[in-house]
Amino acid sequence: MSATPLLLLLMALAIGLLLVRLIREGRAHRAALLRAERMGRVLLTLSRANRMVLRIDDDRALFQEACQLCVDAGNAVLAAVYVRDGDLAHRVASAGPAIELLRNVPDPLDLKLPEFQDTYTARVLRDGVSAVSNDYVLDARAGRWRTEAVAQGIRAIAWIPIRRAGLVTGTLMLCADQPDFFDAELLALLEELGADLSFALDSVDARHSRDAATREIEAGRDRFRRLFESAPLPMAIVAVADRRIIDANPAMCHRYGLSLPDIIGTTTASHAYGVIPEDRDLFYDILKSQGRVSDLAIRIRDRAGDIRPAVVNAVPLEYLGQQCCLIISLELQATSGPHPT
């Protein structure tokens, strides 16, 4: 072979190798672009999910919007959430163009049945670890609906655990129309989405608990107010720090012929009648040392100047943001009435 044909052959081989390299680099570049686009969509989904956490206060609405976010961002042709209730897994939300597949899937799934016990959904609900099938067409573990899933264009599926108060209570299932769609980096981001949903559920529970506690406090305050105002015995709420009367019930006002404004804000020692000074000091000494006063015998000077025996009780309570005590006095003779210490 002469030098010229050999040279031409070498040049052809070099050009061929260069073309192969360029094709490979082009494919890698396109794959990198697709991967970057996919990651960008997932990050957008995470951003929207974070905003969703702050405004949704219902479990099913939260799951439905999460599914719709995943579909709208282009991460899934089908998204669904299963929530476990004992041995049953209920499908509580779903979205996507391949949703027709779910029409033939039982709801709920009975996890006790052998056909469901080793499915991806059951294992994620049981073990709390994400699972991926990146070639669902050939996956030996695929469930009995693989043929229908493939017909709907599904080629890869990921299952992300959802937790509530630290316990696995659900799974987010995402179906893609490309094989090998869920790489390690993408799966890590999707697990962040699962963590966001878990945080949202805990936030919903916390808000509901706070609302329930607020309602209970308000109901308790209403009950206390009704009892306080309707009680036949004179009662007063006194601030511990400066001994000023914060509130008094109608029985107290009636007993002394005073209006509520005449009593509110006055100190327990500012009236000419009421507990005599030495007994008042004893009352506050006991309140300070024991935190309450039980059946303490005291003497009360009535408006006529007569001294009457009485029994006083006091229990601590927080009232209008202050440390106070509720004082209940009972005169042992009905001809005169008690006054708060």
LINVENVEN-V511957 format. One line per field, one symbol per residue. phi: phi as a letter, one per 40 degrees, with the letter a starting at -180 (. if undefined). psi: psi as a letter, one per 40 degrees, with the letter a starting at -180 (. if undefined). burial: + if it has 9 or more other C-alpha atoms within 8 Angstrom, else -. A space follows every 10 residues. Layout:
BEGIN
phi = ???
psi = ???
burial = ???
END
This chain:
BEGIN
phi = .cccdccccc cccccccccc cccccccccc cccccccccc cccccccccc ccdcbbbbdc cccccccccc cccgcacaba bbbcbgcbbc cbaaahcccd dccbcdaccc cccdcbcbcd dccccccgbd bbbcbccbcc ccccbcdccc ccgcbabbbb cbbbfgbcba acbbbbcbcf cccccccccc cccccccccc cccccccccc cccccccccc cccccccccc ccccbabbcc cbgcccaacd ccccdbgbcd ccbdgcccbc bcbhccdccc ccdccccccb gabbfccbbb ccccgcbbca bbbabcacaf gbcbbcbbbb ccbccabcbc c
psi = hidddddddd dddddddddd dddddddddd dddddddddd dddddddddd dddeehfhdd dddddddddd ddeeeiehhi hhhhgbeihh heiiiidfed dedehihihh edhdeedeid dddddddfhi ihgegddehd eiaeeddddd deeheiiihh ihihfeihei ihhhhiehif dgiddddddd dddddddddd dddddddddd dddddddddd ddddddddde hdihiihhhd defihdiiid dddddefiid dddheiieee idiahidddd ddddddddde eihhfhhihh hadeeihiii hiihiiihhf eihaihhhih ieheeiiiii .
burial = -----+---- ---------- ---------- -------++- ++++++-+++ -++------- ++++-+++++ +-++++++++ ++++---+++ ++++++-++- +-------++ +----++-++ -++++--+-+ ++++++---- -+---+--++ -+-+++++++ ++++---+++ +++++++-+- -+---++-++ ++++++++++ ++-+------ ---------- -------+++ +-++++++++ --++++++++ +++++--+-+ --++-+++-- --++++--++ --+--++--- +++--+-+++ ++-----+++ ++++++-+-- --++++++++ +----+++++ +
END
